[in-house]
Amino acid sequence: MNSGKLATYLFLCIFLVACTSAPRPVKYGTDNCIRCRMTIVEQGFGAEIVTKKGKILTFDSIECMLKYYLANAGSKETYAYIMVTDATKPGLLIDADKAVYLKSEKLPSPMGENLSAYSNSELREKNYTEFSGQRLSWTELCNLFTR
């Protein structure tokens, strides 16, 4: 392969990697919430939106992410990823649409809406049994915040 083709090939590889939009773990203690500007510290509550261009927007809570999402033409087609942290597995980001949620005053979240997310119903039920509250899906959660 001549040097011109090699340079073109390397440029394309770098371009494709740079343009990839994918979630990354929230950097607790370092990242700031794009909405309220608080440093994200509570590992069971971070959230993240990744734009189709690859820009990562971090949030300290589900409610900050949801308020931002709904105020900025919230549509799954607008973003590449909408992620929330599983409350039982700090640091694990899961698809917001596939997650299940619990709103419980006995499980306070950073911004006071008392929301927690879970990767499946079984994990949510463990906390529901202990703390009670309101079980929600992504659609129900969005509807709750648009009232």
URKAHU-V382475 format. One record per pair of residues at least 12 apart in sequence whose C-alpha atoms are under 6 Angstrom apart, sorted by the first residue. I is the first residue (numbers start at 1). J is the second residue. Records with the same first field share a line. If there is no record, write none. Layout:
# URKAHU-V382475
I = J  J
This chain:
# URKAHU-V382475
21 = 54
28 = 40  41
29 = 41
33 = 58  59  60
34 = 58  59
40 = 60
43 = 90  91
44 = 85  87  90
45 = 61  85
46 = 59  60  61  85
47 = 59  61  62  83  84  85
48 = 83
49 = 81  82
50 = 80  81
51 = 79  80
52 = 79  80
82 = 96
83 = 95  96
84 = 96
86 = 117  118  119
87 = 116  117
97 = 138
99 = 118  119
100 = 117  118  137
101 = 116  117  135  136  137
102 = 115  116  134  135
103 = 115  133  134
104 = 133
106 = 131
